[in-house]
Amino acid sequence: MNMLIFLIPIALLLGGLGLFAFLWSLKSGQYEDLDGAAWRVISDGDDKPDT
């Protein structure tokens, strides 16, 4: 039972850290262009000009 005194604040801290990281990623625009990233992965790069 004494272990809960340590585990509950640690769990709350890690949850808050995860929430902060998620909100930061939303604010910095990480989820703005999901379709573009998906198409860039499967693109074979043939549209580059020959030099």
mmCIF file as gemmi writes it, N, C-alpha and C atoms, coordinates in Angstrom:
data_model
loop_
_atom_site.group_PDB
_atom_site.id
_atom_site.type_symbol
_atom_site.label_atom_id
_atom_site.label_alt_id
_atom_site.label_comp_id
_atom_site.label_asym_id
_atom_site.label_entity_id
_atom_site.label_seq_id
_atom_site.pdbx_PDB_ins_code
_atom_site.Cartn_x
_atom_site.Cartn_y
_atom_site.Cartn_z
_atom_site.occupancy
_atom_site.B_iso_or_equiv
_atom_site.pdbx_formal_charge
_atom_site.auth_seq_id
_atom_site.auth_asym_id
_atom_site.pdbx_PDB_model_num
ATOM 1 N N . MET Axp A 1 ? 0.819 -1.195 0 1 0 ? 1 A 1
ATOM 2 C CA . MET Axp A 1 ? 0 0 0 1 0 ? 1 A 1
ATOM 3 C C . MET Axp A 1 ? 0.864 1.261 0 1 0 ? 1 A 1
ATOM 4 N N . ASN Axp A 2 ? 2.023 1.185 0.626 1 0 ? 2 A 1
ATOM 5 C CA . ASN Axp A 2 ? 2.917 2.338 0.639 1 0 ? 2 A 1
ATOM 6 C C . ASN Axp A 2 ? 3.469 2.641 -0.747 1 0 ? 2 A 1
ATOM 7 N N . MET Axp A 3 ? 3.499 1.645 -1.593 1 0 ? 3 A 1
ATOM 8 C CA . MET Axp A 3 ? 4.019 1.849 -2.942 1 0 ? 3 A 1
ATOM 9 C C . MET Axp A 3 ? 3.104 2.751 -3.754 1 0 ? 3 A 1
ATOM 10 N N . LEU Axp A 4 ? 1.811 2.773 -3.436 1 0 ? 4 A 1
ATOM 11 C CA . LEU Axp A 4 ? 0.879 3.64 -4.167 1 0 ? 4 A 1
ATOM 12 C C . LEU Axp A 4 ? 1.201 5.113 -3.968 1 0 ? 4 A 1
ATOM 13 N N . ILE Axp A 5 ? 1.824 5.446 -2.855 1 0 ? 5 A 1
ATOM 14 C CA . ILE Axp A 5 ? 2.212 6.832 -2.594 1 0 ? 5 A 1
ATOM 15 C C . ILE Axp A 5 ? 3.213 7.304 -3.646 1 0 ? 5 A 1
ATOM 16 N N . PHE Axp A 6 ? 4.026 6.399 -4.155 1 0 ? 6 A 1
ATOM 17 C CA . PHE Axp A 6 ? 5.004 6.737 -5.187 1 0 ? 6 A 1
ATOM 18 C C . PHE Axp A 6 ? 4.441 6.543 -6.596 1 0 ? 6 A 1
ATOM 19 N N . LEU Axp A 7 ? 3.656 5.496 -6.798 1 0 ? 7 A 1
ATOM 20 C CA . LEU Axp A 7 ? 3.21 5.149 -8.142 1 0 ? 7 A 1
ATOM 21 C C . LEU Axp A 7 ? 2.162 6.114 -8.689 1 0 ? 7 A 1
ATOM 22 N N . ILE Axp A 8 ? 1.254 6.594 -7.866 1 0 ? 8 A 1
ATOM 23 C CA . ILE Axp A 8 ? 0.201 7.49 -8.351 1 0 ? 8 A 1
ATOM 24 C C . ILE Axp A 8 ? 0.779 8.818 -8.836 1 0 ? 8 A 1
ATOM 25 N N . PRO Axp A 9 ? 1.653 9.498 -8.096 1 0 ? 9 A 1
ATOM 26 C CA . PRO Axp A 9 ? 2.229 10.732 -8.647 1 0 ? 9 A 1
ATOM 27 C C . PRO Axp A 9 ? 3.088 10.506 -9.893 1 0 ? 9 A 1
ATOM 28 N N . ILE Axp A 10 ? 3.793 9.394 -9.948 1 0 ? 10 A 1
ATOM 29 C CA . ILE Axp A 10 ? 4.601 9.098 -11.13 1 0 ? 10 A 1
ATOM 30 C C . ILE Axp A 10 ? 3.7 8.883 -12.339 1 0 ? 10 A 1
ATOM 31 N N . ALA Axp A 11 ? 2.584 8.157 -12.153 1 0 ? 11 A 1
ATOM 32 C CA . ALA Axp A 11 ? 1.647 7.932 -13.249 1 0 ? 11 A 1
ATOM 33 C C . ALA Axp A 11 ? 1.011 9.246 -13.695 1 0 ? 11 A 1
ATOM 34 N N . LEU Axp A 12 ? 0.652 10.104 -12.769 1 0 ? 12 A 1
ATOM 35 C CA . LEU Axp A 12 ? 0.081 11.403 -13.12 1 0 ? 12 A 1
ATOM 36 C C . LEU Axp A 12 ? 1.1 12.271 -13.85 1 0 ? 12 A 1
ATOM 37 N N . LEU Axp A 13 ? 2.336 12.236 -13.419 1 0 ? 13 A 1
ATOM 38 C CA . LEU Axp A 13 ? 3.385 13.002 -14.071 1 0 ? 13 A 1
ATOM 39 C C . LEU Axp A 13 ? 3.618 12.522 -15.504 1 0 ? 13 A 1
ATOM 40 N N . LEU Axp A 14 ? 3.683 11.215 -15.696 1 0 ? 14 A 1
ATOM 41 C CA . LEU Axp A 14 ? 3.89 10.681 -17.045 1 0 ? 14 A 1
ATOM 42 C C . LEU Axp A 14 ? 2.682 10.956 -17.941 1 0 ? 14 A 1
ATOM 43 N N . GLY Axp A 15 ? 1.486 10.875 -17.389 1 0 ? 15 A 1
ATOM 44 C CA . GLY Axp A 15 ? 0.293 11.208 -18.165 1 0 ? 15 A 1
ATOM 45 C C . GLY Axp A 15 ? 0.282 12.672 -18.571 1 0 ? 15 A 1
ATOM 46 N N . GLY Axp A 16 ? 0.652 13.548 -17.649 1 0 ? 16 A 1
ATOM 47 C CA . GLY Axp A 16 ? 0.735 14.976 -17.961 1 0 ? 16 A 1
ATOM 48 C C . GLY Axp A 16 ? 1.814 15.262 -18.994 1 0 ? 16 A 1
ATOM 49 N N . LEU Axp A 17 ? 2.921 14.568 -18.913 1 0 ? 17 A 1
ATOM 50 C CA . LEU Axp A 17 ? 3.99 14.729 -19.895 1 0 ? 17 A 1
ATOM 51 C C . LEU Axp A 17 ? 3.533 14.291 -21.28 1 0 ? 17 A 1
ATOM 52 N N . GLY Axp A 18 ? 2.816 13.184 -21.348 1 0 ? 18 A 1
ATOM 53 C CA . GLY Axp A 18 ? 2.275 12.722 -22.627 1 0 ? 18 A 1
ATOM 54 C C . GLY Axp A 18 ? 1.253 13.697 -23.193 1 0 ? 18 A 1
ATOM 55 N N . LEU Axp A 19 ? 0.405 14.243 -22.336 1 0 ? 19 A 1
ATOM 56 C CA . LEU Axp A 19 ? -0.574 15.234 -22.78 1 0 ? 19 A 1
ATOM 57 C C . LEU Axp A 19 ? 0.116 16.495 -23.289 1 0 ? 19 A 1
ATOM 58 N N . PHE Axp A 20 ? 1.143 16.937 -22.583 1 0 ? 20 A 1
ATOM 59 C CA . PHE Axp A 20 ? 1.908 18.105 -23.018 1 0 ? 20 A 1
ATOM 60 C C . PHE Axp A 20 ? 2.549 17.861 -24.378 1 0 ? 20 A 1
ATOM 61 N N . ALA Axp A 21 ? 3.136 16.687 -24.586 1 0 ? 21 A 1
ATOM 62 C CA . ALA Axp A 21 ? 3.777 16.372 -25.863 1 0 ? 21 A 1
ATOM 63 C C . ALA Axp A 21 ? 2.746 16.33 -26.988 1 0 ? 21 A 1
ATOM 64 N N . PHE Axp A 22 ? 1.567 15.787 -26.709 1 0 ? 22 A 1
ATOM 65 C CA . PHE Axp A 22 ? 0.526 15.734 -27.73 1 0 ? 22 A 1
ATOM 66 C C . PHE Axp A 22 ? 0.033 17.13 -28.084 1 0 ? 22 A 1
ATOM 67 N N . LEU Axp A 23 ? -0.2 17.964 -27.096 1 0 ? 23 A 1
ATOM 68 C CA . LEU Axp A 23 ? -0.661 19.321 -27.361 1 0 ? 23 A 1
ATOM 69 C C . LEU Axp A 23 ? 0.407 20.139 -28.088 1 0 ? 23 A 1
ATOM 70 N N . TRP Axp A 24 ? 1.664 19.927 -27.751 1 0 ? 24 A 1
ATOM 71 C CA . TRP Axp A 24 ? 2.75 20.607 -28.46 1 0 ? 24 A 1
ATOM 72 C C . TRP Axp A 24 ? 2.777 20.183 -29.927 1 0 ? 24 A 1
ATOM 73 N N . SER Axp A 25 ? 2.586 18.891 -30.192 1 0 ? 25 A 1
ATOM 74 C CA . SER Axp A 25 ? 2.613 18.431 -31.581 1 0 ? 25 A 1
ATOM 75 C C . SER Axp A 25 ? 1.425 18.985 -32.362 1 0 ? 25 A 1
ATOM 76 N N . LEU Axp A 26 ? 0.279 19.153 -31.722 1 0 ? 26 A 1
ATOM 77 C CA . LEU Axp A 26 ? -0.859 19.782 -32.39 1 0 ? 26 A 1
ATOM 78 C C . LEU Axp A 26 ? -0.556 21.233 -32.723 1 0 ? 26 A 1
ATOM 79 N N . LYS Axp A 27 ? 0.045 21.935 -31.77 1 0 ? 27 A 1
ATOM 80 C CA . LYS Axp A 27 ? 0.33 23.352 -31.957 1 0 ? 27 A 1
ATOM 81 C C . LYS Axp A 27 ? 1.402 23.58 -33.025 1 0 ? 27 A 1
ATOM 82 N N . SER Axp A 28 ? 2.359 22.684 -33.145 1 0 ? 28 A 1
ATOM 83 C CA . SER Axp A 28 ? 3.442 22.875 -34.103 1 0 ? 28 A 1
ATOM 84 C C . SER Axp A 28 ? 3.095 22.385 -35.503 1 0 ? 28 A 1
ATOM 85 N N . GLY Axp A 29 ? 1.878 21.858 -35.705 1 0 ? 29 A 1
ATOM 86 C CA . GLY Axp A 29 ? 1.433 21.481 -37.044 1 0 ? 29 A 1
ATOM 87 C C . GLY Axp A 29 ? 1.871 20.11 -37.513 1 0 ? 29 A 1
ATOM 88 N N . GLN Axp A 30 ? 2.093 19.199 -36.625 1 0 ? 30 A 1
ATOM 89 C CA . GLN Axp A 30 ? 2.541 17.865 -37.02 1 0 ? 30 A 1
ATOM 90 C C . GLN Axp A 30 ? 1.463 17.076 -37.754 1 0 ? 30 A 1
ATOM 91 N N . TYR Axp A 31 ? 0.201 17.417 -37.567 1 0 ? 31 A 1
ATOM 92 C CA . TYR Axp A 31 ? -0.901 16.649 -38.148 1 0 ? 31 A 1
ATOM 93 C C . TYR Axp A 31 ? -1.604 17.42 -39.264 1 0 ? 31 A 1
ATOM 94 N N . GLU Axp A 32 ? -0.949 18.377 -39.876 1 0 ? 32 A 1
ATOM 95 C CA . GLU Axp A 32 ? -1.591 19.218 -40.877 1 0 ? 32 A 1
ATOM 96 C C . GLU Axp A 32 ? -1.765 18.513 -42.222 1 0 ? 32 A 1
ATOM 97 N N . ASP Axp A 33 ? -0.758 17.823 -42.721 1 0 ? 33 A 1
ATOM 98 C CA . ASP Axp A 33 ? -0.8 17.255 -44.07 1 0 ? 33 A 1
ATOM 99 C C . ASP Axp A 33 ? -0.535 15.756 -44.009 1 0 ? 33 A 1
ATOM 100 N N . LEU Axp A 34 ? -1.515 14.992 -43.55 1 0 ? 34 A 1
ATOM 101 C CA . LEU Axp A 34 ? -1.325 13.55 -43.429 1 0 ? 34 A 1
ATOM 102 C C . LEU Axp A 34 ? -1.35 12.855 -44.791 1 0 ? 34 A 1
ATOM 103 N N . ASP Axp A 35 ? -2.168 13.345 -45.706 1 0 ? 35 A 1
ATOM 104 C CA . ASP Axp A 35 ? -2.245 12.715 -47.025 1 0 ? 35 A 1
ATOM 105 C C . ASP Axp A 35 ? -0.97 12.941 -47.834 1 0 ? 35 A 1
ATOM 106 N N . GLY Axp A 36 ? -0.394 14.112 -47.721 1 0 ? 36 A 1
ATOM 107 C CA . GLY Axp A 36 ? 0.837 14.388 -48.454 1 0 ? 36 A 1
ATOM 108 C C . GLY Axp A 36 ? 1.975 13.484 -48.021 1 0 ? 36 A 1
ATOM 109 N N . ALA Axp A 37 ? 2.085 13.255 -46.731 1 0 ? 37 A 1
ATOM 110 C CA . ALA Axp A 37 ? 3.14 12.371 -46.23 1 0 ? 37 A 1
ATOM 111 C C . ALA Axp A 37 ? 2.915 10.94 -46.699 1 0 ? 37 A 1
ATOM 112 N N . ALA Axp A 38 ? 1.668 10.51 -46.758 1 0 ? 38 A 1
ATOM 113 C CA . ALA Axp A 38 ? 1.378 9.149 -47.217 1 0 ? 38 A 1
ATOM 114 C C . ALA Axp A 38 ? 1.746 8.978 -48.686 1 0 ? 38 A 1
ATOM 115 N N . TRP Axp A 39 ? 1.466 9.975 -49.517 1 0 ? 39 A 1
ATOM 116 C CA . TRP Axp A 39 ? 1.808 9.881 -50.93 1 0 ? 39 A 1
ATOM 117 C C . TRP Axp A 39 ? 3.304 9.99 -51.162 1 0 ? 39 A 1
ATOM 118 N N . ARG Axp A 40 ? 4.013 10.74 -50.346 1 0 ? 40 A 1
ATOM 119 C CA . ARG Axp A 40 ? 5.466 10.835 -50.499 1 0 ? 40 A 1
ATOM 120 C C . ARG Axp A 40 ? 6.147 9.507 -50.174 1 0 ? 40 A 1
ATOM 121 N N . VAL Axp A 41 ? 5.562 8.724 -49.287 1 0 ? 41 A 1
ATOM 122 C CA . VAL Axp A 41 ? 6.157 7.43 -48.935 1 0 ? 41 A 1
ATOM 123 C C . VAL Axp A 41 ? 6.073 6.466 -50.106 1 0 ? 41 A 1
ATOM 124 N N . ILE Axp A 42 ? 4.934 6.449 -50.812 1 0 ? 42 A 1
ATOM 125 C CA . ILE Axp A 42 ? 4.784 5.48 -51.892 1 0 ? 42 A 1
ATOM 126 C C . ILE Axp A 42 ? 5.233 6.004 -53.25 1 0 ? 42 A 1
ATOM 127 N N . SER Axp A 43 ? 5.65 7.255 -53.297 1 0 ? 43 A 1
ATOM 128 C CA . SER Axp A 43 ? 6.127 7.836 -54.547 1 0 ? 43 A 1
ATOM 129 C C . SER Axp A 43 ? 7.492 7.242 -54.898 1 0 ? 43 A 1
ATOM 130 N N . ASP Axp A 44 ? 7.675 6.931 -56.192 1 0 ? 44 A 1
ATOM 131 C CA . ASP Axp A 44 ? 8.962 6.351 -56.598 1 0 ? 44 A 1
ATOM 132 C C . ASP Axp A 44 ? 9.961 7.403 -57.047 1 0 ? 44 A 1
ATOM 133 N N . GLY Axp A 45 ? 9.556 8.649 -57.095 1 0 ? 45 A 1
ATOM 134 C CA . GLY Axp A 45 ? 10.502 9.725 -57.402 1 0 ? 45 A 1
ATOM 135 C C . GLY Axp A 45 ? 10.769 9.922 -58.873 1 0 ? 45 A 1
ATOM 136 N N . ASP Axp A 46 ? 9.908 9.437 -59.771 1 0 ? 46 A 1
ATOM 137 C CA . ASP Axp A 46 ? 10.129 9.591 -61.206 1 0 ? 46 A 1
ATOM 138 C C . ASP Axp A 46 ? 9.867 11.013 -61.701 1 0 ? 46 A 1
ATOM 139 N N . ASP Axp A 47 ? 9.266 11.85 -60.883 1 0 ? 47 A 1
ATOM 140 C CA . ASP Axp A 47 ? 8.93 13.192 -61.332 1 0 ? 47 A 1
ATOM 141 C C . ASP Axp A 47 ? 10.086 14.178 -61.211 1 0 ? 47 A 1
ATOM 142 N N . LYS Axp A 48 ? 11.256 13.725 -60.801 1 0 ? 48 A 1
ATOM 143 C CA . LYS Axp A 48 ? 12.416 14.593 -60.698 1 0 ? 48 A 1
ATOM 144 C C . LYS Axp A 48 ? 13.021 14.821 -62.074 1 0 ? 48 A 1
ATOM 145 N N . PRO Axp A 49 ? 13.416 16.04 -62.381 1 0 ? 49 A 1
ATOM 146 C CA . PRO Axp A 49 ? 14.009 16.303 -63.712 1 0 ? 49 A 1
ATOM 147 C C . PRO Axp A 49 ? 15.407 15.672 -63.826 1 0 ? 49 A 1
ATOM 148 N N . ASP Axp A 50 ? 15.724 15.243 -65.023 1 0 ? 50 A 1
ATOM 149 C CA . ASP Axp A 50 ? 17.052 14.683 -65.288 1 0 ? 50 A 1
ATOM 150 C C . ASP Axp A 50 ? 18.053 15.822 -65.426 1 0 ? 50 A 1
ATOM 151 N N . THR Axp A 51 ? 19.206 15.682 -64.816 1 0 ? 51 A 1
ATOM 152 C CA . THR Axp A 51 ? 20.217 16.728 -64.901 1 0 ? 51 A 1
ATOM 153 C C . THR Axp A 51 ? 21.458 16.212 -65.574 1 0 ? 51 A 1
